[in-house]
Amino acid sequence: MLSTDTMERRLQVSGILLLLGIVVEILCIVWTRPIAFIVFVAVGGLFLALGVLAYLMALVSRHHSEP
């Protein structure tokens, strides 16, 4: 379940994207077809890149609350 805090939600989304990328890449390692390499690089790499970018954007765009 996603959090109600903006920063936590962004970090959770980036974590989910990273986990999806890792799962796709693990499945492609056991899949012994030539197309598996394309899926490994394209889909797995895309999820990993999106997860890293989402994480970095969550860190950069953090709003500080005023006391």
Secondary structure, DSSP 8 states (H G I E B T S, - for coil): ---SSHHHHHHHHHHHHHHHHHHHHHHHHH--STHHHHHIIIIIHHHHHHHHHHHHHHHHT------
